[in-house]
Amino acid sequence: RLLVEMASARVELDTITYNAAVSACEKGGQWATALRLLVEMASARVELDTITYNAAVSACEKGGQWAKALKLLVEIASARVE
């Protein structure tokens, strides 16, 4: 929701703003929202970095979504994220 408000206020949604949102999802136990944000980032052609993936993997781990966390780890390796 915050990212939608930021976009409508013409705040640039970049890797840093998305990372903050994914990290907030991690801390709030919102693994599904974190994964949706990753999809949104890719659609918007915003770079996913190590911080992005780390927060998303952690959100999945905290939510007991081990299969999704492992899928992200495979994606990280194939994308050669730095």
C-alpha beads as a LAMMPS data file, in Angstrom:
LAMMPS data file: protein, C-alpha beads

82 atoms
81 bonds

1 atom types
1 bond types

-500.0 500.0 xlo xhi
-500.0 500.0 ylo yhi
-500.0 500.0 zlo zhi

Masses

1 110.0

Atoms # bond

1 1 1 0.000 0.000 0.000
2 1 1 2.782 2.402 0.896
3 1 1 4.522 1.767 -2.418
4 1 1 1.290 2.585 -4.265
5 1 1 1.039 5.870 -2.374
6 1 1 4.682 6.623 -3.105
7 1 1 4.189 5.969 -6.811
8 1 1 1.115 8.195 -6.937
9 1 1 3.137 10.926 -5.194
10 1 1 5.743 10.470 -7.932
11 1 1 8.388 9.084 -5.585
12 1 1 10.811 6.923 -7.540
13 1 1 10.352 3.255 -6.751
14 1 1 13.840 1.849 -6.994
15 1 1 15.775 -1.051 -5.544
16 1 1 16.224 0.754 -2.219
17 1 1 12.535 1.511 -1.711
18 1 1 11.513 -2.000 -2.691
19 1 1 14.180 -3.495 -0.431
20 1 1 12.790 -1.507 2.484
21 1 1 9.319 -2.861 1.714
22 1 1 10.519 -6.473 1.372
23 1 1 12.453 -6.134 4.646
24 1 1 9.333 -4.808 6.351
25 1 1 7.440 -7.835 5.052
26 1 1 10.153 -10.079 6.468
27 1 1 9.888 -8.478 9.894
28 1 1 6.089 -8.579 9.775
29 1 1 5.861 -12.198 8.717
30 1 1 4.305 -11.332 5.372
31 1 1 6.122 -13.812 3.131
32 1 1 3.447 -13.783 0.403
33 1 1 3.583 -10.009 0.116
34 1 1 7.381 -10.137 -0.035
35 1 1 7.173 -12.557 -2.962
36 1 1 4.594 -10.380 -4.712
37 1 1 6.972 -7.438 -4.378
38 1 1 9.724 -9.440 -6.094
39 1 1 7.392 -10.118 -9.007
40 1 1 6.419 -6.445 -9.090
41 1 1 10.088 -5.426 -9.115
42 1 1 10.824 -7.704 -12.047
43 1 1 7.785 -6.408 -13.940
44 1 1 8.870 -2.814 -13.323
45 1 1 12.427 -3.717 -14.365
46 1 1 13.797 -2.746 -10.969
47 1 1 17.010 -4.573 -10.121
48 1 1 16.743 -7.304 -7.506
49 1 1 19.925 -7.461 -5.473
50 1 1 21.373 -9.530 -2.660
51 1 1 19.477 -7.531 -0.057
52 1 1 16.199 -8.094 -1.902
53 1 1 16.645 -11.839 -2.106
54 1 1 18.022 -12.170 1.415
55 1 1 14.982 -10.428 2.906
56 1 1 12.588 -12.494 0.775
57 1 1 14.307 -15.780 1.684
58 1 1 14.196 -14.796 5.347
59 1 1 10.496 -13.879 5.077
60 1 1 9.768 -17.310 3.593
61 1 1 11.855 -19.027 6.269
62 1 1 10.047 -17.203 9.054
63 1 1 6.728 -18.141 7.478
64 1 1 7.698 -21.801 7.268
65 1 1 7.753 -21.661 3.468
66 1 1 10.938 -23.672 2.984
67 1 1 10.168 -24.755 -0.584
68 1 1 9.688 -21.136 -1.639
69 1 1 12.900 -20.123 0.148
70 1 1 14.828 -22.865 -1.662
71 1 1 13.320 -21.797 -4.991
72 1 1 14.580 -18.265 -4.354
73 1 1 18.054 -19.575 -3.553
74 1 1 18.117 -21.418 -6.873
75 1 1 16.928 -18.249 -8.616
76 1 1 19.712 -16.259 -6.957
77 1 1 22.330 -18.695 -8.215
78 1 1 20.981 -18.725 -11.761
79 1 1 20.589 -14.930 -11.877
80 1 1 24.144 -14.454 -10.566
81 1 1 22.996 -11.779 -8.162
82 1 1 25.698 -9.691 -6.564

Bonds

1 1 1 2
2 1 2 3
3 1 3 4
4 1 4 5
5 1 5 6
6 1 6 7
7 1 7 8
8 1 8 9
9 1 9 10
10 1 10 11
11 1 11 12
12 1 12 13
13 1 13 14
14 1 14 15
15 1 15 16
16 1 16 17
17 1 17 18
18 1 18 19
19 1 19 20
20 1 20 21
21 1 21 22
22 1 22 23
23 1 23 24
24 1 24 25
25 1 25 26
26 1 26 27
27 1 27 28
28 1 28 29
29 1 29 30
30 1 30 31
31 1 31 32
32 1 32 33
33 1 33 34
34 1 34 35
35 1 35 36
36 1 36 37
37 1 37 38
38 1 38 39
39 1 39 40
40 1 40 41
41 1 41 42
42 1 42 43
43 1 43 44
44 1 44 45
45 1 45 46
46 1 46 47
47 1 47 48
48 1 48 49
49 1 49 50
50 1 50 51
51 1 51 52
52 1 52 53
53 1 53 54
54 1 54 55
55 1 55 56
56 1 56 57
57 1 57 58
58 1 58 59
59 1 59 60
60 1 60 61
61 1 61 62
62 1 62 63
63 1 63 64
64 1 64 65
65 1 65 66
66 1 66 67
67 1 67 68
68 1 68 69
69 1 69 70
70 1 70 71
71 1 71 72
72 1 72 73
73 1 73 74
74 1 74 75
75 1 75 76
76 1 76 77
77 1 77 78
78 1 78 79
79 1 79 80
80 1 80 81
81 1 81 82
